[in-house]
Amino acid sequence: MKRRMFLQNAAMLGAAPLVSAIPADTATSNRESTARTRNFWLNYLEKLAYPVLSCLATDQLKQKMPVEAQNPALVKERTKYTHLEAFGRILAGIAPWLQAGDLSADEKKLQDKYFQLALKSIANAVNPDAKDYMNWGDEGGQPLVDASFFAYALVRCPKLWQAADVKTQQQIIACLRKTRSITPPANNWLLFAAMIEVFFITVNEQFDQKKIEYAIQKHKEWHKGDGMYGDGPEFHWDYYNSYVIHPYLYDILKILAARDSTFEPIRKVVLEHNLRYALIQERLIDAEGCYPAIGRSITYRTGAFHHLANMVLQGQIPMQLKPAQVRCSLTEVIRKVTGASGTFDAEGWLQIGLYGHQPSLAEPYISTGSLYLCSAVLLPLGLPASDSFWSAPDEDWTAKQLLKGADLTADHSS
């Protein structure tokens, strides 16, 4: 599949490591370096989004997207869900960028292209007469998860909802309502149900407040200390605090507290947990851009930093961190992961793995579509290039500073 990349081709993803510093007396060098970094992120966005959205926009996603699973015997079952996974997850990751203003002329042209692809993709995904009409709840429980990521995308990019025609809006509501027949288990899935109901709030549709309040209450009970939640009553050392729990709690409570001040106290408590976990996430990135391969769903790759990326987007980087050190650390994570041979197949689709093609790393519920949660790291593209996250000179992140002998203040639990 041929596609035009933004300023740089796919080879950029294997470029030389990010330099650790920019000459302080050279403003031009700084601007050029930070512009290259943003373009690198945009190149990653295009490499992920183009295959999914270009096929779905032309009603050919089910025809053209390969379906890989840990075991070939699982492919038939996962095919029921994998297309909605790819669509919902990629859209949730790029939605803030699709909403963004104050872009350069070239970037605005790219944004317009993907906004139109996203609109056409939505229309096909929710249209019962389209070949790419998705499984929104007709079979299995998995559709609750990815319908929720789709709803999250519309929360992050209201322009997509506003630009959809009335028929498509009605079909979106009908599709999301289908998920109400799915009873979520007592774990992070409660937040998937809650996010769909929160989306209904944002578009003035009837919503189920009990589902929202139940999800919040249970996660309040499941906080284990130091900014970490159990995935259900038990703690699991994996990245689900970032894949789902922290970003969902933050945005659900942000919307609720703005509407009803009685949610403000719990929002403030959760924000303290959010900030602490963001600090932990930055310290998980080692000096080379690697992070511990711990726990299930590790094949979501850069999606492991969904929470840190969301805190950047929300302007809630902990005061102990500089925006530029977070940018540089996340850039190196993207570079490390995408630079591995086998991350993408010959047609540009993601393949199962963490560093390259490693199918044995997958759980039985993982398939090609699942992998597109990696796009969650792209949330900071919703900030303009003038934001300090993008414009400040490069900074070493914590692990890199320590490796160079910096005498940093000790980290403390919350």
N, C-alpha and C positions, 0 to 999 in steps of 0.2 A: 504494500500500500504506500503510495507516494503522498507526501504532504509537505507543505511549505512551513518551515519552522520560523519562529520569531527571531530575526537577526542572526541566529546561529543554528547550525544543524545539530543532529543528534550526537555528533562527535564531541560537542561541548561538554556533554555529561561525563566525559572521561578526561577533562582538561586537568592541567596541573593543579596541585593543592592551593587553596586560598592563601595568599600572603598574610603574615601575621600583623603587619603594620603598614600604614601609609605615611609618607613624609609629612610631618605636621605643618611644614611651611609651604606645602604645595596643595592649595585648594583645588586646582584643576585635577591633579592626580587623584585626590579623594573623590571628586565627583565622578571621574571616569571609572574608578574602582567600584564604587557603590552602584553605578549604573550597570556595570558588567554583572554584578551580583544579582541585581533585580532581573536582568535579562536571562541569567542562568535559571532563576526560579520560573520565569515565564516559559522558558524552553521546556522545563520539567512539566509545567502545567499542560503545554500543548502535546507533549509526548504521551501524557496520560489521557487527556480529554479527547483528542481528535478521533482515535479509533472508535471509542464508545459513542460519542455524540454525532459524529458524521454518519455512522451506520444507523443509529436510531432515528436521526432526523430524516433519513430516506427510507425508513421502515424496513431495514435490513439487518438489525442487530442480531436477531435470533438465527438468521441465515449465515452471518459472517463471523460472529464471535466464537472462538474455540472454547470448549469447556474442558478444563483439566481438573482433576481431583487427585487426592493422595493415591487412590487405587482406581483403576479403570472401571471396576464394578460399581463405583459410587457415582459415576458420571450421569447415568439416567436419572437418579434421584435428585442430584444437585441441579440438573438442568431446569427443574421446576422453579428454581429460585434465583439462579445465578445472574440473569439479565437485570432483574430489579436491583440486585445487589450492586452490580456495576453502575447502573444509572443513578440510584439514590446516593451512593457513596461519592462518586465523582462530582455530582452536582453539589452535595453538601460541602465539599472541599473548595470548589471554585466559586461558590455563591457570593462570598464577600467581594471578590474581585469583579464579578458581574455587576454588583451594586455600586462599585466605587466610582467616584468622580475625580476631577483634577488629575487626569492622565495626560501623558504626552500624546501628540497626534498619532504617532505610530502605534502606541499601546492602545489608544482609544479605537483605532481601526481593528486591531486584533480582538479587543473586547466586544465590539459590535458583531464581529463574525461569530464569536462563541455565544453571544447572547441570542442570536437568531437560531443557531444550532440547538441551543438549550430549549428555546420556545417550541421549535418543531419536534424535538425529542419528547417534551412533555405531552404535546398534543397526540403523538402516536402512542405513548406509554399508557395513556388513560382512555384511549378511544377503543371501545369493544370491537369496532370493525377493522382495526389496524392489525397487521400481521405481528407487530411488536407489542400488542397489548399485553400488559404484565399481569402476573399472578399477584393480586392485591389482597388475597385472603381466601381464595376459592379452594386452596389446598395447602395443608401444613401450617405450622406456626411461624416459620421464618419470615413470611411477608410483613409481619409486624415490625421487625427490625428495620427493614430497608424502606418500607413506607415511612417509617419515622425519620430516617435520614433524608428522604425526599421532603418531608414536612419541614425538617430542620433547614434544608436549603431554601425553602420559601420564606421561612422566618428570617434567614440571613440575607435574602435578596427579595424584598417585597416587590421590586420592579418586575420580577418574573410573573408574579401573580397579577399585578396590575396590567401587564402587557398581554396576558392571555385573553382570548375572547370569552364571551359569556358561556358558550357551550363547553369550552375546555375547563373553565372554572367549575362549572356544575359537575363535570366528569371527575375533576380532581377531588371534589368533596365526596362524591359517591364512592370513589376508589378508597379514600382514606377511611370512610365510615365502615367499609368492609372489614377493616382490621379489628373493629370492636368485638367481633365474634371470637377473637383469639384471646385466651386468658394467659397473661404473662406469668412465668414462674417467679418465685420470690428471690429475685436477684436484680442485676442491672436492667433486665427487660422491663421492669416497672417504669423506668424512665422513658422507654420507647413509647409506651402507651401514653404517658404523660405529655410527651412532646407533641404528639398528634393532637391532643386536646388543647394544648397551648397554641398550636397553629390555628385551630378553630377560633380561639379568642381573637387572634390578630386579624381575622377576616370577618369578624362579627357573625360567626356561625354558632349554633347551639353546641355547648361543650359539657363534658362531665368533670366537674370540679373534684369529685371524690377520687377519681383516678389520679389526679394531679397531687392532691393532698396526701393520698396514701403513699405514693412514690417518695415524696419528700419526707414524710414521717418515718418510713422504714429506713431510708438512708441516714436520717438523723440518728436512729438507733444503731445503725451499722458502722458509724464512725469509730475507728479503732485507735485513734490518736495520731498525732504528728501528721495531720492532713491526709490520712489514708483511710479509705472505706473498705469494708468487706464487700465482696460480690455476693450479697446475701448475708446471712448471719456469720459466715466464716470468712477469714482473711485468706486471699490467694495471692502469692507473689507473682503477679503478671502485670500487664499494662492496661487492664480494664479500667483502672482509675483514670487513665488518660484517654483510652479509646472511646469511653462512654461517660463514666460517672461524673467526673468534674466538669467537663464542658456542658453536659446536659443540665446538671444542677445549676451551674452559673446562669445559663441563658433562660431556663425555666423560671428561676427566682427573679431574675432581672425583669422579666415581663410581668410576673405576678405582682411584685412589689410596686411597680409603677402604676398598677391598676388598683391595688388594694394594700394600704399601708400596714395591715396586720401581718403581712409577710416580710416586712422590713427587718425585724429582729433575726429571723432565721436566715435571711439573705446575708446579713452582716456576719453571722457565725460561719456560714458556708464560705463567704469570701475569705475569711482568715484561713480556712482549710485550703481554699484555692491557691492562695498566695504561698503557703508553705509547700504545697505539692509542686508548684511551679519552680521553686528553689531546688527541690529535690530533683526534678526533671533536668534542670540545667547541669547539675552535678553528676548525673548519670552519663553524660556525654564525655567520653575520654578525649585525650589530646589529639587523637587521630580521627575523631568523628564516629567511633564505634560506641555501642551501648550494650549492656548485658542481655544476652539472648535467654531471657527467663520467662517461663510461663507459656500459656496457650496463646494461639493466634499471633505468634511472632512473625508470621508471613505477611502481616499488615505493614511491615517495613516502617516507613516514615510516619505512618499513622500512630506509632507509639508516642509521638509528640503532639498529638491533637490538643491536649490541654495547654501545653506551653505556647503553642501557636495561637490558641484561642485567647489566652491572657494577653499576648501581644496585640491581637486585633482589638481587644477591649480596652487597651491602654492601662492594663493592670499588671505590668511587669513589676515584680517585687523591688523595693527600693535598694536592696543589696546588689542588684544586677544592673548593668548598663545595657540599654537597648542594643547597642552594637555587638556586645559579646554574645547576646542571644542570637542575633542575626548570623554572626560568624559560626557559632556552634551548630545551628540548624543547617546552614549552608554546607558545612562539612559533613553532616549526617546525610544530606541529600546526595552529595558528591560520592561519598563512600558507597552508599547503597546502589545508586544508579550506575556507578562506574564498574560494577561487577558484571562480567560476561554472563549472559543467560537471563538477566533480569527481564528482558523483553524478547519475544520470539521474532522471527524474520519479518512478520507483518506488523510488528509494533505492539502486540498485546502483552500484558504482563504475564509472567510465568511464576509458578509457586516457588517460594524461597525467601531468604533474607538477603544473602549476598550471592546472587546468581540463581540458578535453577536447582532447587533442592526440594523435590516433591515430598520427601519423607518428613520434612518439617511440618507438614500440614496435618490438621485434625480432620476427621471425617466430614465435618461441616464446611470445610474450606473448599472453594472452587475458584475459577478464574475471576468471576465477578466480585468475590469477597475481597480480593487483593486491592481493590480500588479505594479502600479506606486510607491507603497511603496518601491520598490527595489532601487529607486533613492538615498536613503540615503547611499547605499553601495559604492558609487563612490570612497571614500578614500581607498578602498581595492586595487585600482590601484596604490597606493604608496607602496614602499617596506617597510618591517618591520623596516628597519634602519632609515626611515624618522622620523623626530622629532614628527610628528603627532602621530606615533605609539610608539616611543621609549622613549619619555620624561616622567618623573614621573607624576603620576596623579595630576591634579589640580582641585580645585573647580571652577565651572563656575560662571558667574556674580551673578545670583540669589542666589546661595548657599553662595557665599562670603558675600553678603549683609545680608543674614539671620543670619550669624555669627557675624555681627557687623562691617565688614570691612568698612573703611572710603575711599570709592572709588571716583574717579574723576567723576563729573557730566557728564551725557550724553548730547550731543548737536546735534541738527538737522544739516544737511549738507546745 
